[in-house]
Amino acid sequence: MTNLCYPSHKPLLSAEQALERIASAIIPLSETETVALSDALGRVIAESPQAPQDIPPQANAAMDGYGLNSAQILPSQTFRLHVVGTAWAGQPFVGELADGECVRIFTGAVVPDGVDSVVQQEQVDRDGEFALFGADCPAGRNVRAIGSDVHRGDTLISAPKKLTASDLALLAGAGIADIRARRRLNIGFFSTGDELTPLGEPLGRGKIYDSNRYLLSGLLADANHRVVDLGIVRDDPALLEQTLLDAADRFDVVLSTGGASVGDADYVQETLAKCGQVEFWKLAIKPGKPLAFGKIGASWFFGLPGNPAAVLVTFRKFVAPALRQLAGEPAAGPLQLLARCDSRLKKSAGRQEYQRGIVSQIAPGQYAVKLAGGQESHQLTVASHANCFIVLDADCAGVKPGESVIVEPFSTNLPPL
């Protein structure tokens, strides 16, 4: 596949080839740190903790009711037992049950010695100090056995894994107060361009406000990232080179937007080649063709295009997987769904495209998608409205309404049609 806009004998890399190069180049950081469990949500756990005790540590009631020994149950007959006490969660019943006795028991309470059944309260009638049980009363139910969730010594979570809220609950339930996690990535980012104006300043003729730094700031929000906004760098090769060299000394990853194309004022690729190494530049995708990836010293560098839609695409498809790999997360691909397309999609064969769409759920397991608006790469409104990419293969020459397409949702919460 050749670049028709900028003729070259060297074919452009496909998205798959670019991802393969990134994955083969990046080695996860090995440094770890101790993190309190209260601060561990979203962090990548570096060691696989083992349970220091059984969970639950004692047999307990699975529901509110009456605890008894199943030997007291009379097959196919009603029977009654003397209620001799109460077992509360956190306040166990003290004593032993004799024949003809039971205890009132509540969910989570430790079952007394000899109790092997809890009959739920809806199946019991209370008559003063006695409980009347119905015929065919179930035996051996509603008791959570010691270690029925986790046995002592079991691996609770296999590293590496990005910790979820449920993971934190599991670790807390085992009494683990802190974990070893991969250290955070230090990331610096900046925009390039003489046309860019910071927010709060008057907008001169020919100028635009810098939106890309706010887009990147949101995309980079992650518990595994420590992010610094380096501002706007003017179109000056010497200034850009010094900015990159200084940033490479401070950060594991440096990101820029703009200046990665082939215009007279686009210096990123040229400067990267001068002060570092270029792994690739320009991909067979739309939007986002002028994506530069390389290394400056020990720091990884991504030079993203200047248009917001191209920033969104290149970050989600290439930068985000690289950051996850560098942080030590297990490899994972994007969620892809097959959806009915309700818009006519224009496309020329030659490059893989990521059109911005709105996907909805028609019924469980059924989806429909439409364009979020025009597909010009500068359109911020469309990027704001979109909740997915519509992924069109390089050889696709357009899609008619009613045909099926692949979509990649930005989240798993989808609106109804």
Phi and psi in degrees as a GROMACS rama.xvg file:
@    title "Ramachandran Plot"
@    xaxis  label "Phi"
@    yaxis  label "Psi"
@TYPE xy
-105.37  160.14  THR-2
-88.4739  106.324  ASN-3
-73.4716  -26.8626  LEU-4
-76.9711  -36.1973  CYS-5
-130.479  86.9487  TYR-6
-52.6183  137.624  PRO-7
-158.055  148.736  SER-8
-78.7048  -12.7394  HIS-9
-91.8698  120.565  LYS-10
-68.4165  151.868  PRO-11
-73.3199  148.045  LEU-12
-72.1297  142.891  LEU-13
-78.2331  166.07  SER-14
-59.1407  -42.0016  ALA-15
-64.216  -40.9295  GLU-16
-65.77  -39.6626  GLN-17
-64.0997  -43.8618  ALA-18
-63.2801  -37.4485  LEU-19
-64.5391  -40.3758  GLU-20
-66.4944  -41.689  ARG-21
-62.7442  -46.986  ILE-22
-63.7252  -36.0833  ALA-23
-77.6303  -21.4455  SER-24
-87.3225  -37.8647  ALA-25
-86.3345  130.3  ILE-26
-109.561  127.367  ILE-27
-58.2662  145.841  PRO-28
-62.9416  142.158  LEU-29
-101.163  -17.0995  SER-30
-67.5446  142.323  GLU-31
-127.212  166.681  THR-32
-149.109  157.924  GLU-33
-85.4185  131.985  THR-34
-127.755  130.396  VAL-35
-63.6273  143.503  ALA-36
-57.6926  -33.148  LEU-37
-66.0045  -17.7867  SER-38
-112.781  13.1635  ASP-39
-96.394  -3.97901  ALA-40
-59.5667  126.76  LEU-41
83.9136  -6.00997  GLY-42
-81.5633  155.953  ARG-43
-91.7478  112.938  VAL-44
-70.8296  136.457  ILE-45
-103.122  -19.5442  ALA-46
-127.597  152.476  GLU-47
-95.1332  100.691  SER-48
-70.9682  145.58  PRO-49
-107.196  149.627  GLN-50
-69.0655  123.999  ALA-51
-78.5373  -8.67892  PRO-52
-157.059  167.959  GLN-53
-69.5414  148.704  ASP-54
-129.063  117.878  ILE-55
-73.1197  154.65  PRO-56
-75.3412  -21.1331  PRO-57
-135.508  154.213  GLN-58
-63.764  137.768  ALA-59
-143.412  166.771  ASN-60
-76.3197  138.007  ALA-61
-88.4442  -9.5777  ALA-62
-161.823  169.45  MET-63
-72.7966  137.814  ASP-64
172.836  -139.87  GLY-65
-131.988  128.863  TYR-66
-93.6978  136.159  GLY-67
-152.1  170.035  LEU-68
-92.2771  127.731  ASN-69
-62.1752  -14.4112  SER-70
-65.5261  -18.6463  ALA-71
-78.2641  -15.6874  GLN-72
-73.3123  131.65  ILE-73
-98.7096  116.496  LEU-74
-56.9598  128.985  PRO-75
57.7877  24.4429  SER-76
-135.888  148.463  GLN-77
-75.2352  154.705  THR-78
-154.787  162.522  PHE-79
-131.5  150.191  ARG-80
-131.826  152.886  LEU-81
-81.3322  125.572  HIS-82
-84.3984  110.588  VAL-83
-103.313  2.83598  VAL-84
170.894  -174.514  GLY-85
-133.433  137.529  THR-86
-110.335  116.36  ALA-87
-102.62  155.458  TRP-88
-62.3307  119.268  ALA-89
89.8519  -10.7901  GLY-90
-133.028  85.6312  GLN-91
-64.3578  154.632  PRO-92
-73.3679  133.284  PHE-93
-104.258  125.22  VAL-94
128.135  178.563  GLY-95
-118.183  148.105  GLU-96
-87.8006  135.16  LEU-97
-95.6596  171.473  ALA-98
-57.1394  138.269  ASP-99
84.6695  9.41405  GLY-100
-119.306  156.675  GLU-101
-148.041  173.702  CYS-102
-128.773  146.519  VAL-103
-73.2793  132.917  ARG-104
-139.82  146.774  ILE-105
-118.509  156.729  PHE-106
-52.3029  128.622  THR-107
90.631  -10.3826  GLY-108
-73.4301  144.37  ALA-109
-65.4042  131.979  VAL-110
-77.9045  135.178  VAL-111
-63.2927  158.97  PRO-112
-55.713  136.505  ASP-113
90.7801  -15.3491  GLY-114
-86.2477  125.593  VAL-115
-126.435  4.94832  ASP-116
-143.988  142.783  SER-117
-124.377  116.987  VAL-118
-92.9646  123.063  VAL-119
-62.2929  147.888  GLN-120
-62.6316  -24.9851  GLN-121
-68.1073  -16.9835  GLU-122
-100.059  11.051  GLN-123
-128.954  137.703  VAL-124
-103.325  137.765  ASP-125
-103.785  132.551  ARG-126
-130.698  86.0006  ASP-127
62.8454  -119.515  GLY-128
-86.9128  6.54022  GLU-129
-120.502  151.257  PHE-130
-117.94  130.643  ALA-131
-102.268  122.384  LEU-132
-106.168  143.431  PHE-133
-79.7801  170.878  GLY-134
-66.6598  154.134  ALA-135
57.1114  39.2698  ASP-136
-65.0993  126.329  CYS-137
-67.9253  141.548  PRO-138
-107.471  149.412  ALA-139
68.0127  30.2843  GLY-140
-119.433  163.14  ARG-141
63.6291  28.9767  ASN-142
-121.941  124.216  VAL-143
-86.7757  116.926  ARG-144
-73.8779  155.664  ALA-145
-55.9727  130.103  ILE-146
70.8101  15.9942  GLY-147
-68.9777  -16.8267  SER-148
-98.8636  -55.0704  ASP-149
-141.158  137.747  VAL-150
-94.9932  147.738  HIS-151
-53.529  132.074  ARG-152
92.5608  -11.9883  GLY-153
-65.626  147.832  ASP-154
-75.2454  122.369  THR-155
-78.5692  -47.3738  LEU-156
-140.563  131.804  ILE-157
-89.4644  120.924  SER-158
-78.3086  150.025  ALA-159
-86.5009  149.918  PRO-160
-156.568  141.07  LYS-161
-81.6858  118.858  LYS-162
-72.4119  133.455  LEU-163
-100.327  173.792  THR-164
-60.4279  -38.3768  ALA-165
-66.135  -35.9275  SER-166
-62.1062  -42.1549  ASP-167
-61.9547  -39.8166  LEU-168
-63.7698  -41.9534  ALA-169
-61.9152  -46.3166  LEU-170
-65.1429  -41.5486  LEU-171
-64.3313  -40.0574  ALA-172
-61.8181  -25.6441  GLY-173
-88.8913  -1.47262  ALA-174
83.8971  17.5406  GLY-175
-91.2073  120.762  ILE-176
-95.0385  -21.328  ALA-177
-150.241  162.556  ASP-178
-135.054  164.818  ILE-179
-95.427  126.626  ARG-180
-126.27  154.196  ALA-181
-61.7624  142.725  ARG-182
-66.6069  158.259  ARG-183
-68.2971  150.518  ARG-184
-78.5564  136.147  LEU-185
-94.628  117.763  ASN-186
-126.613  129.612  ILE-187
-116.49  144.116  GLY-188
-142.709  153.048  PHE-189
-154.371  164.327  PHE-190
-107.911  152.885  SER-191
-120.861  148.36  THR-192
139.606  130.238  GLY-193
-69.2915  -18.6063  ASP-194
-81.2025  -8.5862  GLU-195
-84.9377  137.872  LEU-196
-123.372  131.566  THR-197
-67.3548  152.259  PRO-198
-61.1225  144.658  LEU-199
95.3934  -12.1818  GLY-200
-104.153  150.51  GLU-201
-64.4187  146.029  PRO-202
-92.1033  110.927  LEU-203
-78.0852  168.664  GLY-204
-62.3827  132.419  ARG-205
80.7103  3.26812  GLY-206
-103.395  159.626  LYS-207
-137.264  154.37  ILE-208
-75.3759  145.623  TYR-209
-78.7676  104.408  ASP-210
-95.458  -22.2735  SER-211
-65.2003  -33.4295  ASN-212
-67.4945  -31.8318  ARG-213
-75.2772  -34.3915  TYR-214
-63.5568  -48.4267  LEU-215
-64.9126  -38.8903  LEU-216
-57.8504  -41.8457  SER-217
-70.2188  -41.9931  GLY-218
-66.7385  -28.6062  LEU-219
-86.5677  -5.31796  LEU-220
-64.4498  112.263  ALA-221
-162.728  143.807  ASP-222
-62.2659  -20.5884  ALA-223
-93.3708  5.30745  ASN-224
-116.852  139.311  HIS-225
-115.518  109.942  ARG-226
-113.168  139.504  VAL-227
-128.702  126.97  VAL-228
-85.0967  117.512  ASP-229
-94.9243  4.52355  LEU-230
84.2645  -152.398  GLY-231
-108.696  133.342  ILE-232
-112.175  126.44  VAL-233
-70.6767  165.159  ARG-234
-77.5155  75.6245  ASP-235
-137.365  113.327  ASP-236
-54.6624  -41.6734  PRO-237
-67.3439  -41.4501  ALA-238
-66.0492  -41.0141  LEU-239
-63.6354  -42.8815  LEU-240
-62.6025  -44.2265  GLU-241
-65.8996  -38.2202  GLN-242
-61.9351  -43.9711  THR-243
-65.9511  -43.3141  LEU-244
-64.9393  -42.8001  LEU-245
-64.3869  -42.7575  ASP-246
-66.5412  -37.0935  ALA-247
-64.1649  -27.4709  ALA-248
-75.1609  -18.6891  ASP-249
-107.223  -24.4284  ARG-250
-127.047  151.482  PHE-251
-72.9322  -33.4724  ASP-252
-137.404  137.592  VAL-253
-123.219  132.833  VAL-254
-121.547  140.056  LEU-255
-131.006  157.25  SER-256
-124.987  139.89  THR-257
87.89  158.832  GLY-258
73.689  14.9725  GLY-259
-104.076  6.15509  ALA-260
-90.3382  -147.72  SER-261
-123.663  18.7978  VAL-262
-72.738  170.4  GLY-263
-62.922  -26.0501  ASP-264
-105.765  14.7258  ALA-265
-100.07  102.382  ASP-266
-108.942  -2.35466  TYR-267
-62.8005  -51.7506  VAL-268
-63.7395  -42.1407  GLN-269
-63.0528  -41.5506  GLU-270
-70.7758  -38.0213  THR-271
-60.6021  -43.4427  LEU-272
-63.9802  -30.2581  ALA-273
-76.5704  -40.8193  LYS-274
-108.913  0.997679  CYS-275
-153.626  -142.602  GLY-276
-135.508  142.156  GLN-277
-100.317  118.725  VAL-278
-81.4206  -42.4678  GLU-279
-161.075  161.853  PHE-280
-152.411  123.723  TRP-281
81.1361  125.599  LYS-282
-123.105  157.903  LEU-283
-84.9745  59.748  ALA-284
-135.461  163.87  ILE-285
-147.149  127.3  LYS-286
-78.7119  167.357  PRO-287
112.085  16.5954  GLY-288
-57.1669  -46.7638  LYS-289
-81.663  66.1924  PRO-290
-101.604  123.316  LEU-291
-104.672  135.786  ALA-292
-133.67  132.647  PHE-293
-170.597  -158.486  GLY-294
-142.726  139.478  LYS-295
-123.891  108.178  ILE-296
61.5022  -124.703  GLY-297
-95.3046  4.04725  ALA-298
-101.68  135.957  SER-299
-84.0585  143.805  TRP-300
-129.309  135.795  PHE-301
-124.067  120.674  PHE-302
-100.7  101.976  GLY-303
-86.423  156.435  LEU-304
-63.4771  174.785  PRO-305
-93.102  -23.1669  GLY-306
-77.1341  137.824  ASN-307
-57.2925  -42.6064  PRO-308
-62.976  -36.6409  ALA-309
-68.8716  -35.779  ALA-310
-62.6448  -45.526  VAL-311
-59.1536  -46.857  LEU-312
-66.0957  -51.3576  VAL-313
-67.6948  -33.9558  THR-314
-66.1288  -52.7786  PHE-315
-63.72  -38.5409  ARG-316
-86.3465  -27.6268  LYS-317
-126.083  -46.0819  PHE-318
-70.1894  -48.0507  VAL-319
-57.8207  -46.5775  ALA-320
-60.9223  -35.941  PRO-321
-65.3193  -42.2503  ALA-322
-65.8444  -40.0226  LEU-323
-62.6822  -41.6124  ARG-324
-65.6722  -43.7862  GLN-325
-63.6924  -34.6294  LEU-326
-77.7394  -6.8152  ALA-327
92.8662  9.8401  GLY-328
-71.1988  149.465  GLU-329
-62.9418  148.528  PRO-330
-64.3694  139.867  ALA-331
-155.145  140.3  ALA-332
-97.0609  169.361  GLY-333
-71.1249  150.22  PRO-334
-68.052  128.201  LEU-335
-121.63  134.004  GLN-336
-124.277  149.149  LEU-337
-92.1655  124.529  LEU-338
-132.574  150.184  ALA-339
-75.7399  130.005  ARG-340
-92.235  123.2  CYS-341
-100.892  7.35801  ASP-342
-122.571  155.485  SER-343
-84.0625  124.115  ARG-344
-104.895  122.29  LEU-345
-89.5728  134.842  LYS-346
-163.517  144.011  LYS-347
-104.034  143.012  SER-348
-64.3466  145.961  ALA-349
140.26  -40.0216  GLY-350
-132.943  147.331  ARG-351
-70.1387  137.254  GLN-352
-120.187  148.567  GLU-353
-121.806  89.2915  TYR-354
-83.9158  145.477  GLN-355
-87.055  123.754  ARG-356
-132.102  175.781  GLY-357
-121.691  112.033  ILE-358
-99.8845  138.716  VAL-359
-128.398  158.25  SER-360
-96.9713  118.089  GLN-361
-76.7926  -46.6775  ILE-362
-156.855  167.341  ALA-363
-51.6786  120.634  PRO-364
81.3672  5.07305  GLY-365
-127.012  136.346  GLN-366
-136.934  153.688  TYR-367
-134.921  148.271  ALA-368
-136.571  148.76  VAL-369
-138.347  161.535  LYS-370
-65.2226  143.453  LEU-371
-80.7087  -4.4786  ALA-372
144.868  -161.007  GLY-373
-61.205  155.204  GLY-374
-108.558  20.7097  GLN-375
-67.3012  138.319  GLU-376
-74.1885  -6.53079  SER-377
-92.2845  -5.82876  HIS-378
-80.1729  103.597  GLN-379
-71.3126  -33.9637  LEU-380
-61.2214  -44.0364  THR-381
-64.8517  -41.836  VAL-382
-61.7065  -35.8937  ALA-383
-69.6972  -38.1388  SER-384
-76.6185  -28.787  HIS-385
-68.2216  146.295  ALA-386
-125.512  11.933  ASN-387
-164.129  164.748  CYS-388
-98.572  138.404  PHE-389
-95.8452  114.671  ILE-390
-94.5118  117.688  VAL-391
-116.487  123.04  LEU-392
-61.631  161.127  ASP-393
-59.298  -36.04  ALA-394
-85.5297  -0.346521  ASP-395
-69.977  135.769  CYS-396
-116.637  28.228  ALA-397
122.541  160.926  GLY-398
-133.472  134.969  VAL-399
-93.1903  151.382  LYS-400
-55.9645  137.142  PRO-401
97.7685  -17.2251  GLY-402
-79.8988  161.209  GLU-403
-92.8704  142.982  SER-404
-136.837  162.581  VAL-405
-91.5138  131.602  ILE-406
-122.705  149.562  VAL-407
-119.446  100.899  GLU-408
-66.4605  149.115  PRO-409
-79.4561  -18.9849  PHE-410
-150.513  174.187  SER-411
-94.1234  2.31793  THR-412
-96.9112  108.983  ASN-413
-112.421  142.412  LEU-414
-75.1979  155.363  PRO-415
-70.4521  158.816  PRO-416
